[in-house]
Amino acid sequence: MNKLLYGVAYYDEYMPCERLSKDIEMMKAAGINLVRIAESTWSTHEPQNGVFDFSSVDRVLDAMHEAGIHVIVGTPTYAIPTWMVKEHPDILAETPDGPGRYGARQIMDITHPSYLFYSERIIRKLISRVCDHPAVIGYQVDNETKHYRTSGPNVQLQFVKYMREQFGTVERLNEAYGLDYWSNRINSWEDFPSVVGTINGSLGAAFAKFQRKLVTDFLAWQTAIVNEYKRPGQFVTHNFDFEWRGYSFGVQPDVDHYEAAQALDIAGVDIYHPSQDDLTGKEISFGGDSTRSLKGSNYFVLETQAQAFPNWTPYPGQLTLQAFSHLASGANMVEYWHWHSIHNSFETYWKGLLSHDMGPNPTYNEAKTIGRQFARLSDKLVNLKKKNRVAVLVSNEALTSLDWFKLPGGEVRYNDIVRLAYDQLYEMNVGCDMVYAGASDRLDNYDLVIVPALYTASDELLNALNEYVENGGHVVYTFKSGFANEHIKVRTSAQPGLIEKACGITYSQFVEPGKVSLKGNPFDVMEAENNINVWMELLTPTTAEVLAWYEHPHWGQYAAITTNRYGKGMATYIGCLPSEAVVRKVLEGAIREAGIWGVDQELQFPIIVKSGINEEGHNVRYYFNYSDQPQSFVYPYGNGVELLTDREILKGEAIELERWGVVIVEEQ
């Protein structure tokens, strides 16, 4: 990559009238230099079995090339045509809810031999046709792929083979998963029952991990096919997404992003977020940090919102703020889903950059300014390199295990705990990466690692964390860490298991708190924020220093939050679910102890600071105002140039940030 890409998903097939030349004219005016096509329209490209029509692809490629606009071609495999279901109705995924029904996208069994046959055929037909076209710079395999809960007989058979490869004998399987319970013991592989109805969390979680592996294998399979055709300089990417709570929220439960990204050249992501008064930048930052960490390199934002729903239509200035926020996390592409608003069907009101009249509007006009700035500043902002000293360790297995063994009330889930920690780091302007549980060899790259609710983990991972602390690292654990092994079998030692050595605490009981606070308000937060909710572990320190005790007539003898020196490092343990304010104070203490606190942390939300090194070796610092009120700060670094205005910035100068404003300083 040698320039920033500013793009849109484009569906000529959806247009109610002929306007390709008009669209290109408006794209050029907006600085759009990339479109993504083809991933959504299999039924157009293959209207009947074995009958292919790529005329819409050809015409768009030719027109975009003439206009100097790059193209990413997507493999159209995530939405299957009607003829396929008519001929092979069992292609529809059987899920715990029963047989599938046609209509929505992503309803197929991604392991079905017939589906794979037709998918390979359309991929080869399409990619072989477009690979030599000069407009094509890369390929997106599939779209927001997941396993779609496929769990029919053929998937069950594959799972049994997977289990047999893992354990060798049913005796080892029964022992690892505790299947004697309620007579669930499996005495022959032939008797292995469907896991759809299992009550055994270990078996259920193993099946969830297996389903995630189906996604990893499927994307690697598609990538291998595309790799046969791609030219030197072309790339393969995929648009990962996140747990959805009305917007992109947390770790995706149905995909192991780290494993699935290994086959790709460039990791890609879809990030959607609240807007207007609810715009904080947290989802942009979380999604960017997560995706950048997959391959340790710059990434693509393959989908993000332009207007979308009525409550997402951005205030003036917010589209600019959002676009540069993606770049500040290391993105080399910002692409909107999508160009125009669709006039019918399911996503009619997920509005694109253009509204339904397909003429200019305030959002489009702001995009024109962004496009000009991207083009002008590309050499300064592309390939931003980031070196963070803090990481958050995340685990698909911990997520699944806490879905099986929920916290009281069932409302606080794994991703809530991840985001509780991450969001406080974000608001304190502490840049961080993600370390995935399968990449514990990366721990030594960081001075501080935050470990949210690592309920299930192998001895190997916990020992690696202990060694990391012993060698001088700092760790902050939350409650529910170290409790069970990789098979979600609770460890027989006192909790928190193997990490007790580094944490210097022990406990054997835990309760749901009622009217519990922290004794003496040790973190000096507002009284209403000095409370405990949902979960508390009754900690007894062995070598740890107590940072907070519980305030309660019966539980007051137990510690709530501790810190312990172990070897050359420190391990802090939060044994309860406190308020955001308390978590923030605990994390601040760990950041200071690790020697990370600096001038960026003197500025806090709504002023957000992001930084990195550009290709010229200069520090680039982004300052964002995520609020509807003007903000000001004193610039603390060496003299530089504000890139959006070409204005000289001096150390110690007061800088004004407009509401929803952004300032970018390149230090000279």
N, C-alpha and C positions, 0 to 999 in steps of 0.2 A: 504494500500500500504506500502510495506516495502523495495522496491527497485525500481530503475529507469528502465523504459521499453524503449527499443530501437528496433523499429520495421519497418515493411513494410506491405503494402497491397499486398496480394498474390493471383493470379488467375491461379491455375493449369489448369483450363478449357481453358485458352487462349493460352497455350503453343503450339508451332508448332511441338514439339517433346517431347518424354518422357525424363524428366530431374529432377524429384522431388528429387531424392537422390543427384544429383549434386547441385541443388539449396540449399538444406539443408546444404550440405558441405560448400558452399560459405557463407551462412548465418552465420553458426557457426564461420567461420573464421573472419567474420566482427563483431562478438559480437551481432548479431541480436538475441534477446530473445523473440520476439513476432511477430506474423503475424495476420492480419485481413483477414477473408475469407467470401465468400458466399453472400455478400450483392448485388452483381451485376449480378447474374446468375440464376434468377428465371426460365427462359426457359430451362435451363439445369436440374434443380432440378424437374421441373414439365413439361416435354415435351408435355404432353397432359392433358386435364382436368381430374384431379383426378388420374393421373398416376405419381408416384413419383420415383425419382432416386437420392439418396444421396450418391452414390458410390464415387464421387469426393470429397465430404466433408469427408466421412469416411476415405478415404485413406490419405488425408492430415492430419487429426487429429491424426491418428495412427502414421504417420511418424514424425510429429512434437513432439508428446509426447515422442517417442523413443529418439528424439534428445534433449529433454529438452527445447523445445521452446513453449511458451504459445500461446494460440489462443483466439482471439475475434471473435465471430460468428456474422455476420450481418444479420438482417432480409432482405430478398431480394425483398422488396416491391416497390422500386423506379423505376424499369424498368419492364414493364409488358410483358408477352409472347404473341405471335401472336394469339394463339387459343382463348385467352380471348377477344381480340378485334373482332375476327371473330364472336364469339357467342354473344358478347355484345358491339356493336360498340359505344353505347352511354356512355361507360365507359370513352372514351376520353373526356377530359375537353372541354366544350364549353367556349370560351373566347371572349373578345371584338373583336377579329379578326375573329371569326366564329367558326365552328365545328373543332375539332382536327383531325389531321392526324397521322397515325402510323409511327414510325421510330425512333424518338429521345427518350431519357429517360424522365421521369417526365412530362408525357403528359396526365395523367389521372385525373379524378375528385376524390379527396381523400374523398369525402363524398358519393360517389355512393354506394348503398347497395350491388350490385354484386361485386364491387371491394373490399369492406370491407369483404364480405363473403370469397372470394378467398384469401385475405390477411391473415385473421385470420386462415384459414385452413393451408396455407403454413407455417405461423409462428408456429402454434402448432405442425405440423408434424416435422419441422426442430428442434425447440428448445427442444421438448420432446425427440428427437433422440440424441441430443448432450449434454444435460445438465449434464449427469452423466459422461461424458468423462473427464478423469483427465487432459487433455490438456487445457480445456476450462476454462478461468478465468473470462469471461464476455461477454456482448452482446452489439452490437450497433443496435439501432432501426432505421430502414430506413437509409436515406443518404441525407444530405443537404436538408432536407425537406422544401418545401415552398407550397404555395397554388396553384401555377402554373396558376394563374389568372382565376381559375374556377369561372364561373359566369352564368351558364345555369339556366334553369327554376327551377330545384330542389334546387340549391343554393339560388336562389332568394326567394323561398318559405321559406327556413330556415332563411334567413335574415329578412323577414317580421315578422316571429315569434319572432326573436331576438329583433327587434324594438318594437314589442308589449309588450314584457317583460320589456323592458327598460322604455317605456313611458306610457303604459296603454291605452291611448286614442290618437286618431289622432290629436285632438286639441293640446295636449301637444307637440306632434311631430312637428306639423306645426309651433308652436310658437318657439320652440327651434331651428329649422333649417331655419326659415324664408321662408317657402315654398309658401307664397302668391306671391312671386316674379315670374313674367312671368307665372302666373297661374299654378305653380307647386303644389299648395295646394292639399293634399290628403284628401278626404272627407269620405273614408271608407277603411278599411284594404284590402278589396277585390279589390279595384282599385289601389293598390300600384304598380306603374310601375317598370319595370326593371331599375336598377340603372346604367346599362352599358352606357346609353347615357346622364346621368344627367349632368346638368351645375351647380348644387348646391354643392359647396365645402363641406358644412357640411354633406350632405347626402353621397357624394362620400367618404369623409374621414371616416365616420361611417362604410361604406361598407368595406373599407380597413382594419379597425380595426377588423371587423367581420371576414374577410378573415384570418387575423393573428390568430384569436381565433380558426379557423378551424385547423390550424397547431398545436397550443397548445393542442387541444383536441385529434387530431390524434396521436401525439407522446405520450400523456398520455394513450391513449387507447392501443397502442402497448406495452408500458411499463407495463401496468397492466397485459397483457397476458403473457409477458415474466416473470414477477414476480411470476407467478403461478408455474414456472418450475425451476427458478434459485436456485442454492444451496447456503447455507451460505458461505460467502466469495466471491461469484461472484457479479458482478456489472452490471448495465445497464447505457449506455452512449449514446450520439448522437453527430454527428459532425456538429455543427453549422458553417455557413459561413457568409460572409459579402457582403455588396454592392460591386459589381464587376466592376472595371474600368480597366480591363486588368490584375488585381491582386486584392487582398483583400484590400478594401479601408476604408469603414465606416460602420455605423449602417445599419443592414440589413432591408430594407423597408418592406419585406414580412413576417417577423417573429418577434414576441416579444420574444427575447431571454430570458429575465428574467422570464416571465410567463412560457414559454415552458420548461425551465430548472428545474422547481420545481418538476416534476415527476421523474427526473433522480437521480441516485446515484452520478454520477460524470459528470460534464460538459465537453464536448469535443469540439474541434474546428478544422477547416481546415484553414491554413494560407499560402497564396502564396504571393510572393513579388518580386519586381525587384531585379536583381542581378548584378554581375560584377561592373562596375563603378557606377551604380545606387543603390547599396546596402547601405541602411542607418540604417536598423534595426527598422525603425518606424512602419512598418506594423507588425513585430513580436511582438513589445512591445504593440501596440494598441490592437492587437488581443488577446494577453495574458492577459493584464489588463482587457479587456472586459470580457473574459471568466472566469478568476479567480473571478471577482466580482459577477458573476451570483449566486454562492452559497457560496462565501466567503471562498473558499478552493482551494486546488491544483486541477489541471485540466489535461486533456490529449490533446496533439496535435495529432489528428488522421490522418491528412494529412498535409504534407508540401512537398516542392519540393526537388528533388535530382538534376536532370539535367533539365528536362522539355524542354522548347523551346531553340533554339540556343542562344538567348540573356540571358537565365537564367543559362546556364552552368557555374557553379561557378569557380572563380579563385581559385588557390591553397590557402588553408587556410580558404576560405569562408564557406565551409560546416561545419567546426569545429566552426567557429564564430557563425553561425546560430544555430547550435545544442545547444550550451551552452547559447545562448541568450534566447531560449525557457525556459531552466531550470531557468535562472535568473529571469524570470517573474513568476515562480511558477509552471511550467509544471513538471509532473512526467513521461511523455511519450513523445518521439519524434518518429513519425512514417512517413515514406516516402510513398507518392503515386507516384510510386509503386515500386515493386521489379525489374521487367524487362520491357524493352521497348516493346510495343505491335507491331506486325508486319502488322497489317491491321486495317481498320475501322477508326472511327472518331478521336481517340486519338493516332494515330500512332506516331506523333512527340511530344507528351507529354512524354518525355523520363523518364524512371525509374532510379533506382540506377545502374542497368546494361543497357548497350547499346544494340542495336539490335543483336550484335554478342554474347551477353550474357556471355562475358568473363570479366576478370578484366579490369578496366580502372582507370584513376587517381581519379575520384570521389569515386568509390568503394574502392580504396585503402585508401583514406582519411577516409571513413566510418569505415574501420577496426581500425584505430587509435582511432576514436571517441568511437567505441564499447568497446575497451579495457579500455578507460578512464571512461566511464559510469560504467562499471563493477567494476573497482577498487575504484571509488569514490562514489559509490551509497550510502553508509551509511552516507557520508558527505553531499550529495547534495539532497537526496530525501526529500520530504515533507517540502521544504523551506517555512517558515512562513514570511509573509510580513505585515508590519504595516505602512501604508501610511497616511500622514496628509493632503493630497490634493485629491480631487475627481473632476471628470467632470460629470455633470448631463446630461444624454442623454434621448431622448424621441422619440419613434416611431411616436407618434401623432404630435409632432412638425415637424418631417421629412415629414409626409404626408401633413400637412397643407401648408408647404412651397413648396411642389410640386403643390398644387392647386393654391397657390398665390405666383407666382415666383418673385424673385427679378428682376430688370430691366436687360434685356439681356438674362435671363434664364440660364446663364452658372454657376453662383455661387449658389450652392444648400446647403441644410442643412449640409450634411456631409463635405463639404468644410469648413464650419465655425467650425464644431467640430474638424476637423483635423488641422485647423489653430491654434486653442488654444492648442490642445493636442501636436502637433509637437513642439511647442515652449517649453512646459514643458519638453518634452523628451530631447530636445537639451540642456536644462539647468540642466539636471539630477535631475529633481523633480519627484520622484516616485508618481504615482497616481492610484486611483481606479476609477471605474465607478459607479455612483449612477443612478439607473434607475428610471424614473419618478414615477413608481408604488411602489417605496420603499423609499419614502421621510423620513421615520422614521430613516433612516441610516445617515441623515445629521449630526447629533451630533457627529458622529465618526471622524469628520474632522475639521481642523482649517481653511481650505480654500476650497471653492467650486466654480468651474468655470461653468457658465450656458450659453452655446451657443444657441442663437436664439430660445428661448423657446416661440415661437409664440403663441402656444395654450397650455393652462394650466388651471386647475380647480382653483377656489378660495382657496380650501383646500391646494393645493400645493404651491401657491403663499404666502398664510398666513404662511405656514410652513417655507418658505424661510425667510420671514420677522422675524419670531420668532427666527429662527436660528441666524440671524444677531443681533437681539436685545439681545440675550443671550451671545454674544461674538464672533460669527463666522464672517468670512470674505467671501464675495461673489464678484465675478466679472461677471457681465452680459455683453453680447454683445447686439447689436441692435436687434430689432424685438422680444424682450422678454416681456411677460406679456400682449401682445396686445389683444388676443382673449381668450374666455373661452374654456372649453373642447369640445364644439360643433362648434368651429371656428366661433363663433359669436363675433364680435368686441365689446369690452366693451364700454359703453357709457360715461365713465369718461374720463378725459384727460389721455393721455398715459404717462408713461408705466403702467397704471392701478394700481392694488393693490401694486405693488412694488415701486410705487412713494414714499410711506411712508419711506421705507428704503433707497432709492436712492437719495431722496432730489432733484428731477428734475421733470419737466413736459414738454410735447410738444404736439402739435396738427398737425404739418406739417412735411413732409419729402419730400426729393427731390432726384433726380438722380444727383450726383455731376458732374460738368464740370469745369475743371481747378481749383480744390479746394485743398488746402494744410492745414497744421496746423500752426497757427500763431506763428512765432518766432521759429519754429522747437524746440518745448519744450522738446523733448526726445533726441535731439542731435543725430539724425540719418543722414545718407547721404541724400543729397538734393533730390535725385531721390526716396528715400524711405519715404519722408515726404508728401506723396500724399494720397488722398482719392479716392476710386473707388466705383462704383455700387450703393451705398446707403448712405444717410446721414439723420439723424433726427435733427431737429432744436430745440436743448435742451435749456430750460430756467432753470437755477438753482434756487431752493427755499432755501434749506439749504446746498446744496452741494458745495464743493470746486471744482473749475474748473482746471482740469489738462491740457486741451488743448481747444483753441478756433479755429473756422474755419478761414482760411485766404481766404476772398472772398469779392468783393466790395458790395455785397448785403446780404450775409449770415454771414458776419463777426461778427455780434452782438450775434451769437448763440454759445453755448458751444458744443464741440464735444465729450469730454471725461471728466468724473467727478468722484469724490469720496466723500462719505458722511459718517460721523459717526452717527450711529443710535444705541441707547442703548449702549451696551458694545462692539459692533462690527462695521464693516465697509462694505459699499457696493460701489463698483466701477461700473460705467456704461460706456460702449464703444458704442456711438451712431452712429457709422459709420463703414465702412469697410476700415480700414487703412492697411498699409503694414505689412508684417510679422515682420519687425524690430520694428515697433511701438507697435504692440501687445506684442511682447517679452518684451519691456521696461515696458509696463503697468503691465504685469503679474509679472515681476521681482519686481516692486514696491509693489504689493499686497503680494508677497511671503515674502518680507522683513518685511512688516508691520505686517504680521501674525506670525513673528518670526520663519520662516521655513528656511531661507537662512543659509547654513552652508558650511562646507568644500567640500562637494560633488559638490556644485554649483560653486566652484572655478575652477572645471574642466568642460569643456563644449564640445559639439560635435566638432570633431569626436570621442573624448574620451567619452564613455558612461559608467556610473556607475550604477549597480543594486545591491541590497543587501537584506538580510533576515537572519532569525535565523534558524539554522539547528536543527536536532533532539537531538543533544548533547548540545543545548543551546548556541552554539557559533555563533558569527556574521560571515557570509560568504559574501564577497564582490567580485563581478565580475567587471572587467575592460575590456572594449572592445575598439578596434581601428577600427572604421568604415571608414577607408581611405586607400589609396594605398601608403601612406607615413608613415615611422616609427614615433611614438609619444613617449613622455616621460612625467612623472609626479612624484611628490614627494608623497610617501605614508604617509597619515596623521594620521592613526589610530594606535592602539596598536600592538605590535609585533605579528607576525603570521607565517603561513606556506603557501607558494604558492603550491596549491594542484596538479597542473599538473606536476610540476617538483620536488616536495618535498623539495623545497629550503626555508630556513628561510628568513623571511622578517622583517626588523626592521622599527620602526617608524622613519620617516624622510628620509628613503632610497629612492634614485632615481630609478624608475622602467622604463624599456624600453618595449614598446609595438611594436612588429613587425607589418608590414602592415597587415591589416585584422587579427590582433592577439588578444589573450585573455589571461588574467591573473586572477586567482581565489585565493583569500587570505582568509584563515580561521584564524580569530583572536583567539589567545590562551588566 
